C-alpha cells in the first residue's frame, strides 16, 4: 500500500490509522496449539478476495497437525 499517495488524497490521518491497525493486527496471537489464519491481516492487505488453488484443493503435505494443547502451552511457558 502506498502511504504517500493515501496521505495526499485523504490527509495525514488515513495512513497513520492504517499503520496502527497493521501493528495491532500483527501483535494479536491465538493460542499456540491453534492454527492461525491471519484473517484480519489479509483483510487489511486486500488478500481476502482472490481465490487460489489452495482454497479449493488443499495440499495434505502442508496441513498442520493438531498436537496436545497442554504440552504446547507448557513448552511455550518454559515449564518443560
PyMOL Python script that loads the backbone (N, CA, C, O; Angstrom):
from pymol import cmd

cmd.read_pdbstr("""\
ATOM      1  N   UNK A   1       0.850  -1.165   0.000  1.00  0.00           N
ATOM      2  CA  UNK A   1       0.000   0.000   0.000  1.00  0.00           C
ATOM      3  C   UNK A   1       0.900   1.234   0.000  1.00  0.00           C
ATOM      4  O   UNK A   1       1.874   1.302   0.750  1.00  0.00           O
ATOM      5  N   UNK A   2       0.570   2.194  -0.836  1.00  0.00           N
ATOM      6  CA  UNK A   2       1.365   3.398  -0.966  1.00  0.00           C
ATOM      7  C   UNK A   2       0.809   4.466  -0.019  1.00  0.00           C
ATOM      8  O   UNK A   2      -0.222   5.078  -0.297  1.00  0.00           O
ATOM      9  N   UNK A   3       1.501   4.678   1.095  1.00  0.00           N
ATOM     10  CA  UNK A   3       1.014   5.601   2.112  1.00  0.00           C
ATOM     11  C   UNK A   3       1.155   7.056   1.694  1.00  0.00           C
ATOM     12  O   UNK A   3       0.373   7.896   2.140  1.00  0.00           O
ATOM     13  N   UNK A   4       2.138   7.380   0.844  1.00  0.00           N
ATOM     14  CA  UNK A   4       2.292   8.774   0.418  1.00  0.00           C
ATOM     15  C   UNK A   4       1.122   9.204  -0.470  1.00  0.00           C
ATOM     16  O   UNK A   4       0.641  10.332  -0.354  1.00  0.00           O
ATOM     17  N   UNK A   5       0.665   8.325  -1.347  1.00  0.00           N
ATOM     18  CA  UNK A   5      -0.496   8.646  -2.177  1.00  0.00           C
ATOM     19  C   UNK A   5      -1.742   8.766  -1.312  1.00  0.00           C
ATOM     20  O   UNK A   5      -2.559   9.666  -1.508  1.00  0.00           O
ATOM     21  N   UNK A   6      -1.881   7.869  -0.366  1.00  0.00           N
ATOM     22  CA  UNK A   6      -3.025   7.917   0.542  1.00  0.00           C
ATOM     23  C   UNK A   6      -3.012   9.202   1.360  1.00  0.00           C
ATOM     24  O   UNK A   6      -4.064   9.784   1.622  1.00  0.00           O
ATOM     25  N   UNK A   7      -1.823   9.645   1.763  1.00  0.00           N
ATOM     26  CA  UNK A   7      -1.709  10.888   2.527  1.00  0.00           C
ATOM     27  C   UNK A   7      -2.103  12.086   1.673  1.00  0.00           C
ATOM     28  O   UNK A   7      -2.771  12.999   2.158  1.00  0.00           O
ATOM     29  N   UNK A   8      -1.697  12.094   0.410  1.00  0.00           N
ATOM     30  CA  UNK A   8      -2.048  13.215  -0.469  1.00  0.00           C
ATOM     31  C   UNK A   8      -3.542  13.267  -0.759  1.00  0.00           C
ATOM     32  O   UNK A   8      -4.107  14.348  -0.921  1.00  0.00           O
ATOM     33  N   UNK A   9      -4.180  12.111  -0.826  1.00  0.00           N
ATOM     34  CA  UNK A   9      -5.602  12.069  -1.163  1.00  0.00           C
ATOM     35  C   UNK A   9      -6.478  12.304   0.064  1.00  0.00           C
ATOM     36  O   UNK A   9      -7.412  13.105   0.013  1.00  0.00           O
ATOM     37  N   UNK A  10      -6.182  11.607   1.178  1.00  0.00           N
ATOM     38  CA  UNK A  10      -7.084  11.633   2.330  1.00  0.00           C
ATOM     39  C   UNK A  10      -6.531  12.377   3.540  1.00  0.00           C
ATOM     40  O   UNK A  10      -7.241  12.538   4.532  1.00  0.00           O
ATOM     41  N   UNK A  11      -5.298  12.829   3.484  1.00  0.00           N
ATOM     42  CA  UNK A  11      -4.729  13.556   4.606  1.00  0.00           C
ATOM     43  C   UNK A  11      -3.848  12.665   5.464  1.00  0.00           C
ATOM     44  O   UNK A  11      -3.646  11.489   5.160  1.00  0.00           O
ATOM     45  N   UNK A  12      -3.331  13.239   6.534  1.00  0.00           N
ATOM     46  CA  UNK A  12      -2.361  12.553   7.387  1.00  0.00           C
ATOM     47  C   UNK A  12      -2.984  11.433   8.217  1.00  0.00           C
ATOM     48  O   UNK A  12      -2.311  10.456   8.546  1.00  0.00           O
ATOM     49  N   UNK A  13      -4.261  11.571   8.556  1.00  0.00           N
ATOM     50  CA  UNK A  13      -4.878  10.616   9.468  1.00  0.00           C
ATOM     51  C   UNK A  13      -5.021   9.221   8.863  1.00  0.00           C
ATOM     52  O   UNK A  13      -4.849   8.231   9.573  1.00  0.00           O
ATOM     53  N   UNK A  14      -5.330   9.120   7.576  1.00  0.00           N
ATOM     54  CA  UNK A  14      -5.592   7.814   6.951  1.00  0.00           C
ATOM     55  C   UNK A  14      -4.385   6.877   7.003  1.00  0.00           C
ATOM     56  O   UNK A  14      -4.544   5.735   7.433  1.00  0.00           O
ATOM     57  N   UNK A  15      -3.170   7.304   6.585  1.00  0.00           N
ATOM     58  CA  UNK A  15      -2.044   6.369   6.677  1.00  0.00           C
ATOM     59  C   UNK A  15      -1.651   6.046   8.117  1.00  0.00           C
ATOM     60  O   UNK A  15      -1.213   4.932   8.403  1.00  0.00           O
ATOM     61  N   UNK A  16      -1.804   7.014   9.027  1.00  0.00           N
ATOM     62  CA  UNK A  16      -1.489   6.738  10.433  1.00  0.00           C
ATOM     63  C   UNK A  16      -2.441   5.696  11.010  1.00  0.00           C
ATOM     64  O   UNK A  16      -2.023   4.802  11.746  1.00  0.00           O
ATOM     65  N   UNK A  17      -3.714   5.814  10.675  1.00  0.00           N
ATOM     66  CA  UNK A  17      -4.703   4.853  11.163  1.00  0.00           C
ATOM     67  C   UNK A  17      -4.413   3.456  10.624  1.00  0.00           C
ATOM     68  O   UNK A  17      -4.479   2.479  11.370  1.00  0.00           O
ATOM     69  N   UNK A  18      -4.090   3.353   9.332  1.00  0.00           N
ATOM     70  CA  UNK A  18      -3.782   2.045   8.752  1.00  0.00           C
ATOM     71  C   UNK A  18      -2.524   1.434   9.363  1.00  0.00           C
ATOM     72  O   UNK A  18      -2.481   0.230   9.613  1.00  0.00           O
ATOM     73  N   UNK A  19      -1.512   2.247   9.604  1.00  0.00           N
ATOM     74  CA  UNK A  19      -0.290   1.722  10.217  1.00  0.00           C
ATOM     75  C   UNK A  19      -0.554   1.231  11.633  1.00  0.00           C
ATOM     76  O   UNK A  19      -0.001   0.212  12.047  1.00  0.00           O
ATOM     77  N   UNK A  20      -1.400   1.948  12.386  1.00  0.00           N
ATOM     78  CA  UNK A  20      -1.750   1.494  13.734  1.00  0.00           C
ATOM     79  C   UNK A  20      -2.530   0.186  13.675  1.00  0.00           C
ATOM     80  O   UNK A  20      -2.318  -0.697  14.507  1.00  0.00           O
ATOM     81  N   UNK A  21      -3.431   0.049  12.699  1.00  0.00           N
ATOM     82  CA  UNK A  21      -4.188  -1.193  12.558  1.00  0.00           C
ATOM     83  C   UNK A  21      -3.277  -2.354  12.178  1.00  0.00           C
ATOM     84  O   UNK A  21      -3.437  -3.453  12.708  1.00  0.00           O
ATOM     85  N   UNK A  22      -2.313  -2.133  11.262  1.00  0.00           N
ATOM     86  CA  UNK A  22      -1.355  -3.173  10.897  1.00  0.00           C
ATOM     87  C   UNK A  22      -0.568  -3.633  12.121  1.00  0.00           C
ATOM     88  O   UNK A  22      -0.390  -4.832  12.334  1.00  0.00           O
ATOM     89  N   UNK A  23      -0.100  -2.684  12.918  1.00  0.00           N
ATOM     90  CA  UNK A  23       0.700  -3.028  14.091  1.00  0.00           C
ATOM     91  C   UNK A  23      -0.132  -3.805  15.117  1.00  0.00           C
ATOM     92  O   UNK A  23       0.353  -4.768  15.712  1.00  0.00           O
ATOM     93  N   UNK A  24      -1.375  -3.386  15.319  1.00  0.00           N
ATOM     94  CA  UNK A  24      -2.247  -4.076  16.279  1.00  0.00           C
ATOM     95  C   UNK A  24      -2.569  -5.490  15.817  1.00  0.00           C
ATOM     96  O   UNK A  24      -2.594  -6.417  16.627  1.00  0.00           O
ATOM     97  N   UNK A  25      -2.815  -5.663  14.528  1.00  0.00           N
ATOM     98  CA  UNK A  25      -3.168  -6.981  13.989  1.00  0.00           C
ATOM     99  C   UNK A  25      -1.978  -7.926  14.051  1.00  0.00           C
ATOM    100  O   UNK A  25      -2.158  -9.118  14.301  1.00  0.00           O
ATOM    101  N   UNK A  26      -0.771  -7.428  13.831  1.00  0.00           N
ATOM    102  CA  UNK A  26       0.409  -8.283  13.861  1.00  0.00           C
ATOM    103  C   UNK A  26       0.744  -8.742  15.276  1.00  0.00           C
ATOM    104  O   UNK A  26       1.392  -9.775  15.444  1.00  0.00           O
ATOM    105  N   UNK A  27       0.319  -8.000  16.296  1.00  0.00           N
ATOM    106  CA  UNK A  27       0.613  -8.377  17.678  1.00  0.00           C
ATOM    107  C   UNK A  27      -0.380  -9.387  18.238  1.00  0.00           C
ATOM    108  O   UNK A  27      -0.071 -10.074  19.212  1.00  0.00           O
ATOM    109  N   UNK A  28      -1.554  -9.489  17.648  1.00  0.00           N
ATOM    110  CA  UNK A  28      -2.580 -10.410  18.140  1.00  0.00           C
ATOM    111  C   UNK A  28      -2.162 -11.835  17.813  1.00  0.00           C
ATOM    112  O   UNK A  28      -1.806 -12.146  16.676  1.00  0.00           O
ATOM    113  N   UNK A  29      -2.210 -12.699  18.827  1.00  0.00           N
ATOM    114  CA  UNK A  29      -1.862 -14.101  18.630  1.00  0.00           C
ATOM    115  C   UNK A  29      -2.933 -14.966  19.267  1.00  0.00           C
ATOM    116  O   UNK A  29      -3.512 -14.612  20.294  1.00  0.00           O
ATOM    117  N   UNK A  30      -3.182 -16.094  18.647  1.00  0.00           N
ATOM    118  CA  UNK A  30      -4.107 -17.049  19.245  1.00  0.00           C
ATOM    119  C   UNK A  30      -3.294 -18.038  20.080  1.00  0.00           C
ATOM    120  O   UNK A  30      -2.072 -17.920  20.172  1.00  0.00           O
ATOM    121  N   UNK A  31      -3.950 -18.979  20.665  1.00  0.00           N
ATOM    122  CA  UNK A  31      -3.251 -19.982  21.462  1.00  0.00           C
ATOM    123  C   UNK A  31      -2.273 -20.752  20.582  1.00  0.00           C
ATOM    124  O   UNK A  31      -2.556 -20.970  19.404  1.00  0.00           O
ATOM    125  N   UNK A  32      -1.130 -21.169  21.120  1.00  0.00           N
ATOM    126  CA  UNK A  32      -0.093 -21.788  20.293  1.00  0.00           C
ATOM    127  C   UNK A  32      -0.508 -23.082  19.609  1.00  0.00           C
ATOM    128  O   UNK A  32       0.064 -23.435  18.578  1.00  0.00           O
ATOM    129  N   UNK A  33      -1.483 -23.798  20.150  1.00  0.00           N
ATOM    130  CA  UNK A  33      -1.862 -25.070  19.545  1.00  0.00           C
ATOM    131  C   UNK A  33      -2.944 -24.911  18.479  1.00  0.00           C
ATOM    132  O   UNK A  33      -3.314 -25.893  17.836  1.00  0.00           O
ATOM    133  N   UNK A  34      -3.460 -23.696  18.279  1.00  0.00           N
ATOM    134  CA  UNK A  34      -4.459 -23.455  17.244  1.00  0.00           C
ATOM    135  C   UNK A  34      -3.799 -22.880  15.996  1.00  0.00           C
ATOM    136  O   UNK A  34      -2.932 -22.013  16.105  1.00  0.00           O
ATOM    137  N   UNK A  35      -4.190 -23.345  14.817  1.00  0.00           N
ATOM    138  CA  UNK A  35      -3.619 -22.765  13.597  1.00  0.00           C
ATOM    139  C   UNK A  35      -4.108 -21.334  13.407  1.00  0.00           C
ATOM    140  O   UNK A  35      -5.273 -21.033  13.665  1.00  0.00           O
ATOM    141  N   UNK A  36      -3.227 -20.463  12.962  1.00  0.00           N
ATOM    142  CA  UNK A  36      -3.565 -19.063  12.761  1.00  0.00           C
ATOM    143  C   UNK A  36      -3.733 -18.782  11.279  1.00  0.00           C
ATOM    144  O   UNK A  36      -2.860 -19.116  10.478  1.00  0.00           O
ATOM    145  N   UNK A  37      -4.845 -18.174  10.912  1.00  0.00           N
ATOM    146  CA  UNK A  37      -5.088 -17.856   9.504  1.00  0.00           C
ATOM    147  C   UNK A  37      -4.729 -16.415   9.174  1.00  0.00           C
ATOM    148  O   UNK A  37      -4.653 -16.059   7.997  1.00  0.00           O
ATOM    149  N   UNK A  38      -4.505 -15.576  10.183  1.00  0.00           N
ATOM    150  CA  UNK A  38      -4.208 -14.151   9.982  1.00  0.00           C
ATOM    151  C   UNK A  38      -5.245 -13.492   9.082  1.00  0.00           C
ATOM    152  O   UNK A  38      -4.895 -12.747   8.166  1.00  0.00           O
ATOM    153  N   UNK A  39      -6.499 -13.762   9.340  1.00  0.00           N
ATOM    154  CA  UNK A  39      -7.573 -13.243   8.508  1.00  0.00           C
ATOM    155  C   UNK A  39      -7.612 -11.719   8.522  1.00  0.00           C
ATOM    156  O   UNK A  39      -7.761 -11.099   7.469  1.00  0.00           O
ATOM    157  N   UNK A  40      -7.482 -11.109   9.689  1.00  0.00           N
ATOM    158  CA  UNK A  40      -7.556  -9.651   9.753  1.00  0.00           C
ATOM    159  C   UNK A  40      -6.398  -8.991   9.016  1.00  0.00           C
ATOM    160  O   UNK A  40      -6.576  -7.930   8.418  1.00  0.00           O
ATOM    161  N   UNK A  41      -5.211  -9.600   9.047  1.00  0.00           N
ATOM    162  CA  UNK A  41      -4.080  -9.058   8.299  1.00  0.00           C
ATOM    163  C   UNK A  41      -4.313  -9.200   6.798  1.00  0.00           C
ATOM    164  O   UNK A  41      -3.975  -8.296   6.034  1.00  0.00           O
ATOM    165  N   UNK A  42      -4.882 -10.312   6.371  1.00  0.00           N
ATOM    166  CA  UNK A  42      -5.213 -10.490   4.955  1.00  0.00           C
ATOM    167  C   UNK A  42      -6.266  -9.486   4.495  1.00  0.00           C
ATOM    168  O   UNK A  42      -6.210  -9.009   3.362  1.00  0.00           O
ATOM    169  N   UNK A  43      -7.213  -9.164   5.352  1.00  0.00           N
ATOM    170  CA  UNK A  43      -8.237  -8.181   5.000  1.00  0.00           C
ATOM    171  C   UNK A  43      -7.613  -6.805   4.831  1.00  0.00           C
ATOM    172  O   UNK A  43      -7.945  -6.092   3.884  1.00  0.00           O
ATOM    173  N   UNK A  44      -6.712  -6.418   5.737  1.00  0.00           N
ATOM    174  CA  UNK A  44      -6.058  -5.113   5.616  1.00  0.00           C
ATOM    175  C   UNK A  44      -5.180  -5.022   4.378  1.00  0.00           C
ATOM    176  O   UNK A  44      -5.070  -3.952   3.781  1.00  0.00           O
ATOM    177  N   UNK A  45      -4.562  -6.112   3.986  1.00  0.00           N
ATOM    178  CA  UNK A  45      -3.707  -6.115   2.798  1.00  0.00           C
ATOM    179  C   UNK A  45      -4.496  -6.282   1.509  1.00  0.00           C
ATOM    180  O   UNK A  45      -3.957  -6.063   0.424  1.00  0.00           O
ATOM    181  N   UNK A  46      -5.770  -6.668   1.610  1.00  0.00           N
ATOM    182  CA  UNK A  46      -6.596  -6.865   0.422  1.00  0.00           C
ATOM    183  C   UNK A  46      -6.444  -8.236  -0.190  1.00  0.00           C
ATOM    184  O   UNK A  46      -6.774  -8.429  -1.360  1.00  0.00           O
ATOM    185  N   UNK A  47      -5.947  -9.201   0.582  1.00  0.00           N
ATOM    186  CA  UNK A  47      -5.744 -10.563   0.082  1.00  0.00           C
ATOM    187  C   UNK A  47      -6.897 -11.496   0.422  1.00  0.00           C
ATOM    188  O   UNK A  47      -6.759 -12.714   0.307  1.00  0.00           O
ATOM    189  N   UNK A  48      -8.023 -10.947   0.838  1.00  0.00           N
ATOM    190  CA  UNK A  48      -9.118 -11.804   1.284  1.00  0.00           C
ATOM    191  C   UNK A  48     -10.066 -12.207   0.161  1.00  0.00           C
ATOM    192  O   UNK A  48     -10.851 -13.138   0.341  1.00  0.00           O
ATOM    193  N   UNK A  49     -10.021 -11.546  -0.980  1.00  0.00           N
ATOM    194  CA  UNK A  49     -10.980 -11.838  -2.038  1.00  0.00           C
ATOM    195  C   UNK A  49     -10.509 -12.804  -3.113  1.00  0.00           C
ATOM    196  O   UNK A  49     -11.334 -13.558  -3.627  1.00  0.00           O
ATOM    197  N   UNK A  50      -9.232 -12.829  -3.485  1.00  0.00           N
ATOM    198  CA  UNK A  50      -8.837 -13.757  -4.559  1.00  0.00           C
ATOM    199  C   UNK A  50      -8.947 -15.221  -4.117  1.00  0.00           C
ATOM    200  O   UNK A  50      -8.656 -15.565  -2.972  1.00  0.00           O
ATOM    201  N   UNK A  51      -9.367 -16.057  -5.039  1.00  0.00           N
ATOM    202  CA  UNK A  51      -9.487 -17.488  -4.777  1.00  0.00           C
ATOM    203  C   UNK A  51      -8.365 -18.188  -5.513  1.00  0.00           C
ATOM    204  O   UNK A  51      -8.225 -18.040  -6.727  1.00  0.00           O
ATOM    205  N   UNK A  52      -7.570 -18.945  -4.790  1.00  0.00           N
ATOM    206  CA  UNK A  52      -6.435 -19.639  -5.379  1.00  0.00           C
ATOM    207  C   UNK A  52      -6.581 -21.145  -5.298  1.00  0.00           C
ATOM    208  O   UNK A  52      -7.592 -21.666  -4.828  1.00  0.00           O
ATOM    209  N   UNK A  53      -5.548 -21.837  -5.768  1.00  0.00           N
ATOM    210  CA  UNK A  53      -5.530 -23.296  -5.775  1.00  0.00           C
ATOM    211  C   UNK A  53      -5.681 -23.858  -4.366  1.00  0.00           C
ATOM    212  O   UNK A  53      -6.397 -24.835  -4.150  1.00  0.00           O
ATOM    213  N   UNK A  54      -4.994 -23.225  -3.405  1.00  0.00           N
ATOM    214  CA  UNK A  54      -5.009 -23.751  -2.038  1.00  0.00           C
ATOM    215  C   UNK A  54      -6.368 -23.588  -1.370  1.00  0.00           C
ATOM    216  O   UNK A  54      -6.651 -24.273  -0.387  1.00  0.00           O
ATOM    217  N   UNK A  55      -7.222 -22.693  -1.883  1.00  0.00           N
ATOM    218  CA  UNK A  55      -8.559 -22.538  -1.320  1.00  0.00           C
ATOM    219  C   UNK A  55      -9.480 -23.694  -1.710  1.00  0.00           C
ATOM    220  O   UNK A  55     -10.393 -24.042  -0.960  1.00  0.00           O
ATOM    221  N   UNK A  56      -9.247 -24.279  -2.859  1.00  0.00           N
ATOM    222  CA  UNK A  56     -10.122 -25.341  -3.362  1.00  0.00           C
ATOM    223  C   UNK A  56      -9.544 -26.717  -3.066  1.00  0.00           C
ATOM    224  O   UNK A  56     -10.233 -27.572  -2.510  1.00  0.00           O
ATOM    225  N   UNK A  57      -8.297 -26.937  -3.427  1.00  0.00           N
ATOM    226  CA  UNK A  57      -7.647 -28.231  -3.226  1.00  0.00           C
ATOM    227  C   UNK A  57      -6.478 -28.060  -2.262  1.00  0.00           C
ATOM    228  O   UNK A  57      -5.382 -27.674  -2.669  1.00  0.00           O
ATOM    229  N   UNK A  58      -6.707 -28.340  -1.019  1.00  0.00           N
ATOM    230  CA  UNK A  58      -5.643 -28.217  -0.025  1.00  0.00           C
ATOM    231  C   UNK A  58      -4.613 -29.310  -0.211  1.00  0.00           C
ATOM    232  O   UNK A  58      -4.952 -30.464  -0.475  1.00  0.00           O
ATOM    233  N   UNK A  59      -3.365 -28.941  -0.073  1.00  0.00           N
ATOM    234  CA  UNK A  59      -2.272 -29.900  -0.177  1.00  0.00           C
ATOM    235  C   UNK A  59      -2.116 -30.587   1.175  1.00  0.00           C
ATOM    236  O   UNK A  59      -1.778 -29.917   2.150  1.00  0.00           O
ATOM    237  N   UNK A  60      -2.350 -31.903   1.276  1.00  0.00           N
ATOM    238  CA  UNK A  60      -2.274 -32.580   2.574  1.00  0.00           C
ATOM    239  C   UNK A  60      -0.885 -32.538   3.195  1.00  0.00           C
ATOM    240  O   UNK A  60      -0.759 -32.654   4.414  1.00  0.00           O
ATOM    241  N   UNK A  61       0.162 -32.375   2.385  1.00  0.00           N
ATOM    242  CA  UNK A  61       1.513 -32.330   2.955  1.00  0.00           C
ATOM    243  C   UNK A  61       1.771 -31.035   3.710  1.00  0.00           C
ATOM    244  O   UNK A  61       2.693 -30.974   4.523  1.00  0.00           O
ATOM    245  N   UNK A  62       0.974 -29.994   3.459  1.00  0.00           N
ATOM    246  CA  UNK A  62       1.163 -28.718   4.134  1.00  0.00           C
ATOM    247  C   UNK A  62       0.168 -28.492   5.264  1.00  0.00           C
ATOM    248  O   UNK A  62       0.153 -27.416   5.863  1.00  0.00           O
ATOM    249  N   UNK A  63      -0.651 -29.471   5.562  1.00  0.00           N
ATOM    250  CA  UNK A  63      -1.627 -29.295   6.626  1.00  0.00           C
ATOM    251  C   UNK A  63      -0.936 -29.331   7.985  1.00  0.00           C
ATOM    252  O   UNK A  63       0.070 -30.016   8.173  1.00  0.00           O
ATOM    253  N   UNK A  64      -1.497 -28.581   8.919  1.00  0.00           N
ATOM    254  CA  UNK A  64      -0.934 -28.533  10.263  1.00  0.00           C
ATOM    255  C   UNK A  64      -1.490 -29.684  11.085  1.00  0.00           C
ATOM    256  O   UNK A  64      -2.670 -30.020  10.985  1.00  0.00           O
ATOM    257  N   UNK A  65      -0.640 -30.277  11.888  1.00  0.00           N
ATOM    258  CA  UNK A  65      -1.054 -31.385  12.738  1.00  0.00           C
ATOM    259  C   UNK A  65      -1.479 -30.848  14.095  1.00  0.00           C
ATOM    260  O   UNK A  65      -0.837 -29.955  14.649  1.00  0.00           O
ATOM    261  N   UNK A  66      -2.548 -31.389  14.617  1.00  0.00           N
ATOM    262  CA  UNK A  66      -3.024 -30.996  15.932  1.00  0.00           C
ATOM    263  C   UNK A  66      -2.282 -31.799  16.979  1.00  0.00           C
ATOM    264  O   UNK A  66      -2.366 -33.027  17.011  1.00  0.00           O
ATOM    265  N   UNK A  67      -1.561 -31.104  17.832  1.00  0.00           N
ATOM    266  CA  UNK A  67      -0.852 -31.768  18.926  1.00  0.00           C
ATOM    267  C   UNK A  67      -1.571 -31.474  20.233  1.00  0.00           C
ATOM    268  O   UNK A  67      -2.537 -30.712  20.262  1.00  0.00           O
ATOM    269  N   UNK A  68      -1.102 -32.071  21.289  1.00  0.00           N
ATOM    270  CA  UNK A  68      -1.718 -31.853  22.588  1.00  0.00           C
ATOM    271  C   UNK A  68      -1.582 -30.407  23.038  1.00  0.00           C
ATOM    272  O   UNK A  68      -0.466 -29.901  23.158  1.00  0.00           O
ATOM    273  N   UNK A  69      -2.698 -29.734  23.290  1.00  0.00           N
ATOM    274  CA  UNK A  69      -2.629 -28.321  23.641  1.00  0.00           C
ATOM    275  C   UNK A  69      -1.878 -28.055  24.945  1.00  0.00           C
ATOM    276  O   UNK A  69      -1.193 -27.039  25.065  1.00  0.00           O
ATOM    277  N   UNK A  70      -1.996 -28.946  25.909  1.00  0.00           N
ATOM    278  CA  UNK A  70      -1.328 -28.735  27.189  1.00  0.00           C
ATOM    279  C   UNK A  70       0.187 -28.806  27.033  1.00  0.00           C
ATOM    280  O   UNK A  70       0.910 -28.018  27.643  1.00  0.00           O
ATOM    281  N   UNK A  71       0.668 -29.736  26.227  1.00  0.00           N
ATOM    282  CA  UNK A  71       2.115 -29.852  26.010  1.00  0.00           C
ATOM    283  C   UNK A  71       2.677 -28.620  25.319  1.00  0.00           C
ATOM    284  O   UNK A  71       3.754 -28.144  25.680  1.00  0.00           O
ATOM    285  N   UNK A  72       1.969 -28.106  24.342  1.00  0.00           N
ATOM    286  CA  UNK A  72       2.460 -26.948  23.599  1.00  0.00           C
ATOM    287  C   UNK A  72       2.484 -25.700  24.473  1.00  0.00           C
ATOM    288  O   UNK A  72       3.450 -24.939  24.432  1.00  0.00           O
ATOM    289  N   UNK A  73       1.438 -25.481  25.262  1.00  0.00           N
ATOM    290  CA  UNK A  73       1.400 -24.309  26.140  1.00  0.00           C
ATOM    291  C   UNK A  73       2.479 -24.411  27.208  1.00  0.00           C
ATOM    292  O   UNK A  73       3.131 -23.414  27.517  1.00  0.00           O
ATOM    293  N   UNK A  74       2.683 -25.603  27.780  1.00  0.00           N
ATOM    294  CA  UNK A  74       3.739 -25.781  28.776  1.00  0.00           C
ATOM    295  C   UNK A  74       5.113 -25.541  28.162  1.00  0.00           C
ATOM    296  O   UNK A  74       5.994 -24.982  28.815  1.00  0.00           O
ATOM    297  N   UNK A  75       5.301 -25.958  26.917  1.00  0.00           N
ATOM    298  CA  UNK A  75       6.579 -25.728  26.233  1.00  0.00           C
ATOM    299  C   UNK A  75       6.795 -24.230  25.990  1.00  0.00           C
ATOM    300  O   UNK A  75       7.903 -23.728  26.178  1.00  0.00           O
ATOM    301  N   UNK A  76       5.738 -23.513  25.572  1.00  0.00           N
ATOM    302  CA  UNK A  76       5.844 -22.068  25.331  1.00  0.00           C
ATOM    303  C   UNK A  76       6.133 -21.307  26.617  1.00  0.00           C
ATOM    304  O   UNK A  76       6.851 -20.307  26.600  1.00  0.00           O
ATOM    305  N   UNK A  77       5.579 -21.775  27.732  1.00  0.00           N
ATOM    306  CA  UNK A  77       5.797 -21.110  29.018  1.00  0.00           C
ATOM    307  C   UNK A  77       7.103 -21.527  29.681  1.00  0.00           C
ATOM    308  O   UNK A  77       7.476 -20.973  30.715  1.00  0.00           O
ATOM    309  N   UNK A  78       7.798 -22.492  29.100  1.00  0.00           N
ATOM    310  CA  UNK A  78       9.075 -22.933  29.643  1.00  0.00           C
ATOM    311  C   UNK A  78       8.953 -23.883  30.815  1.00  0.00           C
ATOM    312  O   UNK A  78       9.884 -23.997  31.612  1.00  0.00           O
ATOM    313  N   UNK A  79       7.835 -24.563  30.939  1.00  0.00           N
ATOM    314  CA  UNK A  79       7.640 -25.493  32.049  1.00  0.00           C
ATOM    315  C   UNK A  79       8.193 -26.878  31.750  1.00  0.00           C
ATOM    316  O   UNK A  79       8.354 -27.683  32.667  1.00  0.00           O
ATOM    317  N   UNK A  80       8.485 -27.171  30.496  1.00  0.00           N
ATOM    318  CA  UNK A  80       9.038 -28.480  30.131  1.00  0.00           C
ATOM    319  C   UNK A  80      10.521 -28.386  29.900  1.00  0.00           C
ATOM    320  O   UNK A  80      11.161 -29.389  29.584  1.00  0.00           O
TER     321      UNK A  80
END
""", "prot")
cmd.dss("prot")
cmd.show_as("cartoon", "prot")
cmd.util.cbc("prot")
cmd.orient("prot")
